């Protein structure tokens, strides 16, 4: 009887450990596959602009990788519109297959910004063979201006702003082309899908760079570098950095969607709210 009792306890203990491990695995899978990929988070950045007398509110959206315009993307659009942005900046990778363009356009039609929506292309636009003038026409049809190595000059509330759209993969020649004729009296905002490019060639009057591409690593473990970052990520993962000897702020978005695998872990998707402020405020700590 003693031997039988010990055996029964041993089986119970193993069963308990098995159930516990199964529960933990299930929780991690639910978090990775369902909760985190949809747990969109608002990230805030404040950038002081000496030329401005009134603040401007920008929203950055990056890396949709949209297959269809579902409830998640409806929620993203609603959150963006609730921020009442003056401008919306889109930093590439909207789709992975050409057939998904209809869903992307349905999403973009929902976005509202007082002074316009501006975009650059990412690598997936080229890989899906929906890029350049073809994509420009699609975007123009829903009120989005696609910038392909070109600049858009805006006057908002008596304040001068230029948006420079640097096309993928952001080569030195492309950067020099888009910076040609830059006006130092304006606030110059550079959009580049990839964060790693020839920063030493940046014009000193670039006031801010917005990028995406990295997904923040998408799957992270504490205290460890990302398992994978795509080409042209460099040392940049997510958040605020300063680049070139001019110490130009570069903000890297974790993006809205997922790529390759529909998973995220310790790396929630994000909407970026960037305040170009008239008052002298300090930006978030740099990771440079």
Secondary structure, 3 states (H helix, E strand, C coil): CHHHHHHHHHHHHHHHHHHHHHHHHHHHHHHHHHHHHHCCEEEEEEEECCCCCCCEEEEEECCCCCCCCCHHHHHHHHHHHHCCCCEEEEECCCCCCHHHHHHHHHHHHHCCCCCCEEEECCHHHHHCCCCHHHHHHHHHCCCEEECCCEEEEEEECCEEEEEEEECCCCCHHHHHHHHCCCCCCCEEEEEECCCCCCHHHCCCCEEEEEECCCHHHCECCCCCCCCCCCCCCCCCCCEEEEECCCCEEEEECCCCCCCCCCCCECCCCEEEEEEEECCCCCCCCCCC
